[in-house]
Amino acid sequence: MNILGINAVFHESSAAIVVDGKVVAACEEERFTRIKHGKEARVDNPQALPENAIRFCLDYAGLKADDVDFVAYSFEPKLRRTKFHADWWPDSRLEDDFLRSLDALDDAVSKVMGRRIGKALKFTPHHLAHAASAFYPSGFDQAAILVVDGIGEADCSMLARGDGLRIKTLETFTYPHSLGFVWEHVSVYLGFSAYDASKVMGLAAYGDPEVFRQQFAKIIRIGEDGYAVDPDATGFQSLEARGLDALFGPRREPDGEILPHHMHVAAALQAANDAAVIALLRRLEHTVGGERLCLAGGVALNCVTNALISRMSAFSDLFIPSAPHDAGTAIGAALVVHCAQPGASRPSGGATPYLGPEFDEREILAAVKAAGLKPHKCKNAAREAADMIADGNIVGWFQGRMEFGPRALGNRSLLADPRRPDTRAILNRRVKHREDFRPFAPSVLAEHAEEWFDIGPPSASHEYMLFACAAKPGRADRIPAVIHEDGSARVQIVRRASNPRYHALISHFYERTGVPLVLNTSFNDSEPIVCTPAHAIATFRGAGLDALFMGDIRLTSET
């Protein structure tokens, strides 16, 4: 049974292939086209499919289009027509345009597959796809499930229970009660794009949440077992953040100075988000009980909230996939369709983030030759890279299969020395060309993580850089480049079994320096994370990196 999963309805366009219940490959379209998020989230393009990601997934699995039994799309048009009200738009005609575009999906999928797809096209409710992307890969037999994002067909949050092959929806919070939309509107108010919630999260550590706590209480009302969003306070229907101006004053222009005022707004949003999600969890605890929790949706990328969940909720075991945002619904939709088949087995795979393309040495050398560079063959790439990092160099590390999800986890990473106070400024200004307040993450050996950070309850998702962990006393001063303003770090735990080559690099760095971690940031410069050797070489040159390791091939700035 071969099932192709597709996410394309809003943003983070992606594809995944599930073969006999196993997740074999998954990738985001942006990695191929170099267009961030794959495409704009517009009413006229949910039928714009991730053709490059689809082609990769089929090729990696050794399949042709005719071998695909089902195509699963992570949105249900019928549910949209039932639950969504056109007057939620500032112009009701926008919904007509959106529905017409959804009606074109059958033809669009048939064109990409080269055959009439017909009943083989299965529409999966968006939040069910989110839930499945977390529950089935978790390995849990039973679990509570929480999905929080911008919007699906009409719902913005979902409480559910997973049991074996079945996921049962328990309760939903429908538009306008969208925490994801609040993040988008505040991001725009603060002078960023609607996609820049991660910037606002980083900025929040510099502010005081008490300054605007009362204003945010008007936007997000928190109860003992849930939350409600006031759309008038946010200005949802204007598709702009103008409603926030009355609460917080004039918005920041995109190139304007970031002032304490903006930091306080970000901090208050983070605090309100924490309270709202914890309130949802209390509701879920009362309904489901149990020890295990799966979390998905774009809000599940909030490392501060995730850390709070792991410590404050009654759930002792928490799983979040490496792609909890919309990209992950390609996996989720395919798994939902698999589990609906008679006699279906429990799905496997999908917990690893390493599901994308990989390149052999022949392909790497061809890219090096095309770039006119001179390669050096390493005897021990991990040791050589570790030594260069310890000597203060910034290194591109391009290995194995590309990660699925927004975080580079040691296969498409830029690595640097966390001990150097100037590393963060160099990376933000010279290499990444981004705001100075943006933090960097540490990749730390699993064997030593507890010695350096307050990791909290164990979770497989610590390997995906999804929790903000406080540095242990006396440790922060030794690794200033990866410690954020609030004393925390977005930690990635690295296990030998999950990524042996990356583990070896950090182990060599530890032997050399006594510090069992390196600074890890995504291998990109104001673009999607690199996918191919050619992308890596272009960024290596353009960003002024000191060295690039692709497999066992090394390039340096002198070559």
WOTA-V523045 format. One record per residue. RES is the residue in three letters. SS is DSSP state (a for helix, b for strand, c for the rest). PSI is psi in whole degrees, -180 to 180 (none if undefined). BURIAL is + if it has 9 or more other ideal C-beta (glycine too) atoms within 8 Angstrom, else -. Layout:
RES,SS,PSI,BURIAL + RES,SS,PSI,BURIAL
This chain:
MET,c,115,+ + ASN,b,121,+ + ILE,b,125,+ + LEU,b,123,+ + GLY,b,140,+ + ILE,b,134,+ + ASN,b,125,+ + ALA,c,1,+ + VAL,c,-40,+ + PHE,c,-84,- + HIS,c,-177,+ + GLU,c,48,+ + SER,c,138,+ + SER,b,168,+ + ALA,b,156,+ + ALA,b,155,+ + ILE,b,131,+ + VAL,b,122,+ + VAL,b,117,+ + ASP,c,41,- + GLY,c,-1,+ + LYS,b,131,+ + VAL,b,114,+ + VAL,b,-38,+ + ALA,b,151,+ + ALA,b,144,+ + CYS,b,151,+ + GLU,b,142,+ + GLU,c,-33,+ + GLU,a,-27,+ + ARG,a,-25,+ + PHE,a,-46,+ + THR,a,-19,- + ARG,c,20,- + ILE,c,117,+ + LYS,c,136,- + HIS,c,5,+ + GLY,c,-43,+ + LYS,c,167,+ + GLU,c,149,- + ALA,c,95,- + ARG,c,159,- + VAL,c,-17,- + ASP,c,14,- + ASN,c,24,+ + PRO,c,-13,+ + GLN,c,3,+ + ALA,c,100,- + LEU,c,154,+ + PRO,c,74,+ + GLU,a,-38,- + ASN,a,-41,+ + ALA,a,-38,+ + ILE,a,-47,+ + ARG,a,-42,- + PHE,a,-48,+ + CYS,a,-44,+ + LEU,a,-44,+ + ASP,a,-43,- + TYR,a,-37,+ + ALA,a,-4,+ + GLY,c,33,- + LEU,c,151,+ + LYS,c,167,- + ALA,a,-35,+ + ASP,a,-18,- + ASP,a,-10,- + VAL,c,124,+ + ASP,c,-39,- + PHE,b,149,+ + VAL,b,121,+ + ALA,b,123,+ + TYR,b,130,+ + SER,c,53,+ + PHE,c,143,+ + GLU,c,102,+ + PRO,a,-37,+ + LYS,a,-40,- + LEU,a,-36,+ + ARG,a,-46,+ + ARG,a,-30,- + THR,a,-41,- + LYS,a,-24,+ + PHE,c,139,+ + HIS,c,128,- + ALA,a,-30,+ + ASP,a,0,- + TRP,a,-23,+ + TRP,c,155,+ + PRO,c,-24,- + ASP,c,115,- + SER,c,-19,- + ARG,a,-21,- + LEU,a,-36,+ + GLU,a,-37,+ + ASP,a,-43,+ + ASP,a,-42,+ + PHE,a,-45,+ + LEU,a,-37,+ + ARG,a,-39,- + SER,a,-39,+ + LEU,a,-36,+ + ASP,a,-21,- + ALA,c,0,+ + LEU,a,-41,+ + ASP,a,-46,+ + ASP,a,-40,- + ALA,a,-44,+ + VAL,a,-42,+ + SER,a,-39,+ + LYS,a,-45,- + VAL,a,-39,+ + MET,a,-13,+ + GLY,c,20,- + ARG,c,159,- + ARG,c,122,- + ILE,c,-37,+ + GLY,a,-130,- + LYS,a,-7,- + ALA,a,-12,+ + LEU,b,118,+ + LYS,b,123,+ + PHE,b,128,+ + THR,c,128,+ + PRO,c,137,+ + HIS,a,-47,+ + HIS,a,-29,+ + LEU,a,-39,+ + ALA,a,-42,+ + HIS,a,-49,+ + ALA,a,-43,+ + ALA,a,-34,+ + SER,a,-22,+ + ALA,a,-46,+ + PHE,a,-51,+ + TYR,a,-44,+ + PRO,a,-17,+ + SER,a,-28,+ + GLY,c,-2,- + PHE,c,138,+ + ASP,c,-38,- + GLN,b,147,+ + ALA,b,152,+ + ALA,b,149,+ + ILE,b,133,+ + LEU,b,126,+ + VAL,b,126,+ + VAL,b,122,+ + ASP,c,-156,+ + GLY,c,-68,+ + ILE,c,150,+ + GLY,c,-122,+ + GLU,c,-46,+ + ALA,c,-17,+ + ASP,b,150,+ + CYS,b,-21,+ + SER,b,150,+ + MET,b,135,+ + LEU,b,132,+ + ALA,b,170,+ + ARG,b,133,+ + GLY,b,135,+ + ASP,b,105,- + GLY,c,-119,- + LEU,c,-3,- + ARG,b,138,- + ILE,b,123,+ + LYS,b,124,- + THR,b,129,+ + LEU,b,-41,+ + GLU,b,149,- + THR,b,153,+ + PHE,b,115,+ + THR,b,158,- + TYR,c,137,+ + PRO,c,17,+ + HIS,c,68,+ + SER,c,109,+ + LEU,a,-36,+ + GLY,a,-41,+ + PHE,a,-34,+ + VAL,a,-44,+ + TRP,a,-41,+ + GLU,a,-46,+ + HIS,a,-38,+ + VAL,a,-36,+ + SER,a,-44,+ + VAL,a,-42,+ + TYR,a,-37,+ + LEU,c,7,+ + GLY,c,10,+ + PHE,c,-174,+ + SER,c,169,- + ALA,c,-17,- + TYR,c,1,+ + ASP,c,37,+ + ALA,a,-33,+ + SER,a,-34,- + LYS,a,-42,+ + VAL,a,-39,+ + MET,a,-43,+ + GLY,a,-39,+ + LEU,a,-28,+ + ALA,a,-30,+ + ALA,c,-18,+ + TYR,c,-10,+ + GLY,c,176,+ + ASP,c,113,- + PRO,c,-18,+ + GLU,c,-25,- + VAL,c,-41,+ + PHE,c,24,+ + ARG,a,-43,+ + GLN,a,-39,- + GLN,a,-42,+ + PHE,a,-25,+ + ALA,a,-23,+ + LYS,a,-25,+ + ILE,a,-51,+ + ILE,b,109,+ + ARG,b,122,+ + ILE,b,128,+ + GLY,b,-177,- + GLU,c,-29,- + ASP,c,41,- + GLY,b,-168,+ + TYR,b,166,+ + ALA,b,144,- + VAL,b,134,+ + ASP,c,109,+ + PRO,a,-27,+ + ASP,a,-38,- + ALA,a,-32,+ + THR,a,-25,+ + GLY,c,35,+ + PHE,a,-46,+ + GLN,a,-12,- + SER,a,-9,- + LEU,c,19,- + GLU,c,178,- + ALA,c,20,+ + ARG,a,-29,- + GLY,a,-23,+ + LEU,a,-22,+ + ASP,a,-36,+ + ALA,a,-29,- + LEU,a,-38,+ + PHE,a,-4,+ + GLY,c,-179,- + PRO,c,142,- + ARG,c,160,+ + ARG,c,136,+ + GLU,c,153,- + PRO,c,-34,- + ASP,c,12,- + GLY,c,163,- + GLU,c,140,- + ILE,c,117,+ + LEU,c,164,- + PRO,a,-35,- + HIS,a,-46,- + HIS,a,-36,+ + MET,a,-39,+ + HIS,a,-38,+ + VAL,a,-46,+ + ALA,a,-42,+ + ALA,a,-40,+ + ALA,a,-37,+ + LEU,a,-44,+ + GLN,a,-44,+ + ALA,a,-40,+ + ALA,a,-39,+ + ASN,a,-46,+ + ASP,a,-48,+ + ALA,a,-40,+ + ALA,a,-44,+ + VAL,a,-41,+ + ILE,a,-37,+ + ALA,a,-41,+ + LEU,a,-40,+ + LEU,a,-37,+ + ARG,a,-43,+ + ARG,a,-43,+ + LEU,a,-39,+ + GLU,a,-43,+ + HIS,a,-32,- + THR,a,-44,+ + VAL,c,-44,+ + GLY,c,-161,- + GLY,c,177,- + GLU,c,-13,- + ARG,b,143,+ + LEU,b,135,+ + CYS,b,138,+ + LEU,b,135,+ + ALA,b,176,+ + GLY,c,159,+ + GLY,a,-33,+ + VAL,a,-19,+ + ALA,a,-2,+ + LEU,a,-1,+ + ASN,c,104,+ + CYS,a,-33,+ + VAL,a,-48,+ + THR,a,-41,+ + ASN,a,-42,+ + ALA,a,-38,+ + LEU,a,-42,+ + ILE,a,-44,+ + SER,a,-25,+ + ARG,a,-31,- + MET,a,-21,- + SER,c,167,+ + ALA,c,-8,- + PHE,c,123,+ + SER,c,-14,- + ASP,b,118,+ + LEU,b,131,+ + PHE,b,131,+ + ILE,b,128,+ + PRO,c,166,+ + SER,c,-21,+ + ALA,c,72,+ + PRO,c,-14,+ + HIS,c,-168,+ + ASP,a,-30,+ + ALA,a,-38,+ + GLY,a,-18,+ + THR,a,-17,+ + ALA,a,-44,+ + ILE,a,-48,+ + GLY,a,-44,+ + ALA,a,-44,+ + ALA,a,-39,+ + LEU,a,-35,+ + VAL,a,-45,+ + VAL,a,-41,+ + HIS,a,-48,+ + CYS,a,-17,+ + ALA,c,-9,- + GLN,c,145,- + PRO,c,133,- + GLY,c,19,- + ALA,c,144,+ + SER,c,164,- + ARG,c,130,- + PRO,c,156,+ + SER,b,163,- + GLY,c,-178,+ + GLY,c,-17,+ + ALA,c,-30,- + THR,c,141,- + PRO,c,-11,+ + TYR,b,80,+ + LEU,c,3,+ + GLY,c,-165,+ + PRO,c,153,+ + GLU,c,161,- + PHE,c,136,+ + ASP,c,175,- + GLU,a,-34,- + ARG,a,-44,- + GLU,a,-37,+ + ILE,a,-46,+ + LEU,a,-34,+ + ALA,a,-39,+ + ALA,a,-39,+ + VAL,a,-44,+ + LYS,a,-43,- + ALA,a,-28,- + ALA,c,-5,+ + GLY,c,29,- + LEU,c,162,+ + LYS,c,117,- + PRO,c,155,+ + HIS,b,128,+ + LYS,b,123,- + CYS,c,143,+ + LYS,c,-34,- + ASN,c,90,- + ALA,a,-40,+ + ALA,a,-43,+ + ARG,a,-43,+ + GLU,a,-42,+ + ALA,a,-42,+ + ALA,a,-41,+ + ASP,a,-41,+ + MET,a,-41,+ + ILE,a,-44,+ + ALA,a,-26,+ + ASP,c,6,- + GLY,c,10,- + ASN,c,154,+ + ILE,c,125,+ + VAL,b,134,+ + GLY,b,131,+ + TRP,b,105,+ + PHE,b,105,+ + GLN,c,146,+ + GLY,c,-150,- + ARG,c,139,+ + MET,c,148,+ + GLU,b,149,+ + PHE,c,123,+ + GLY,c,173,+ + PRO,c,-8,- + ARG,c,134,+ + ALA,c,128,+ + LEU,c,35,+ + GLY,c,2,+ + ASN,c,-22,+ + ARG,b,67,+ + SER,b,153,+ + LEU,b,131,+ + LEU,b,144,+ + ALA,b,173,+ + ASP,c,119,+ + PRO,c,-11,+ + ARG,c,-19,+ + ARG,c,123,+ + PRO,c,-26,- + ASP,c,-5,- + THR,a,-44,+ + ARG,a,-46,+ + ALA,a,-40,- + ILE,a,-46,+ + LEU,a,-45,+ + ASN,a,-41,+ + ARG,a,-47,+ + ARG,a,-37,- + VAL,a,-54,+ + LYS,c,-17,+ + HIS,c,60,- + ARG,c,179,- + GLU,c,146,- + ASP,c,-27,- + PHE,c,-9,+ + ARG,c,129,+ + PRO,c,168,+ + PHE,c,156,+ + ALA,b,151,+ + PRO,b,138,+ + SER,b,118,+ + VAL,b,141,+ + LEU,b,134,+ + ALA,c,-33,+ + GLU,c,-20,- + HIS,c,4,+ + ALA,a,-43,+ + GLU,a,-20,- + GLU,a,-23,- + TRP,a,-25,+ + PHE,b,153,+ + ASP,c,89,- + ILE,c,-33,+ + GLY,c,-167,- + PRO,c,144,- + PRO,c,146,- + SER,c,138,+ + ALA,a,-25,- + SER,a,-9,+ + HIS,a,-20,+ + GLU,a,-10,+ + TYR,a,10,+ + MET,c,54,+ + LEU,c,9,+ + PHE,b,138,+ + ALA,b,119,+ + CYS,b,134,+ + ALA,b,143,- + ALA,b,144,+ + LYS,c,154,+ + PRO,c,134,- + GLY,c,-4,- + ARG,c,-34,+ + ALA,a,-39,+ + ASP,a,-22,- + ARG,a,-17,- + ILE,c,57,+ + PRO,a,-25,+ + ALA,a,-17,+ + VAL,a,9,+ + ILE,c,125,+ + HIS,c,175,+ + GLU,c,-31,- + ASP,c,9,- + GLY,c,8,- + SER,b,173,+ + ALA,b,145,+ + ARG,b,86,+ + VAL,b,137,+ + GLN,b,118,+ + ILE,b,133,+ + VAL,b,120,+ + ARG,c,144,+ + ARG,c,-41,+ + ALA,c,-31,- + SER,c,-38,- + ASN,c,79,+ + PRO,a,-37,- + ARG,a,-41,+ + TYR,a,-39,+ + HIS,a,-40,+ + ALA,a,-42,+ + LEU,a,-49,+ + ILE,a,-34,+ + SER,a,-42,+ + HIS,a,-40,+ + PHE,a,-39,+ + TYR,a,-43,+ + GLU,a,-37,- + ARG,a,-36,- + THR,a,-18,+ + GLY,c,6,- + VAL,c,118,+ + PRO,c,38,+ + LEU,b,157,+ + VAL,b,158,+ + LEU,b,131,+ + ASN,b,124,+ + THR,b,162,+ + SER,b,145,+ + PHE,c,85,+ + ASN,c,168,+ + ASP,c,94,+ + SER,c,39,- + GLU,c,171,- + PRO,c,158,+ + ILE,c,142,+ + VAL,c,147,+ + CYS,c,-49,+ + THR,c,165,+ + PRO,a,-36,+ + ALA,a,-41,+ + HIS,a,-44,+ + ALA,a,-42,+ + ILE,a,-42,+ + ALA,a,-43,+ + THR,a,-37,+ + PHE,a,-45,+ + ARG,a,-47,- + GLY,a,-33,- + ALA,c,-3,+ + GLY,c,40,- + LEU,c,156,+ + ASP,c,-30,- + ALA,b,157,+ + LEU,b,125,+ + PHE,b,117,+ + MET,b,107,+ + GLY,c,-126,+ + ASP,c,10,- + ILE,b,131,+ + ARG,b,137,+ + LEU,b,144,+ + THR,b,168,+ + SER,c,-16,- + GLU,c,-16,- + THR,c,none,-
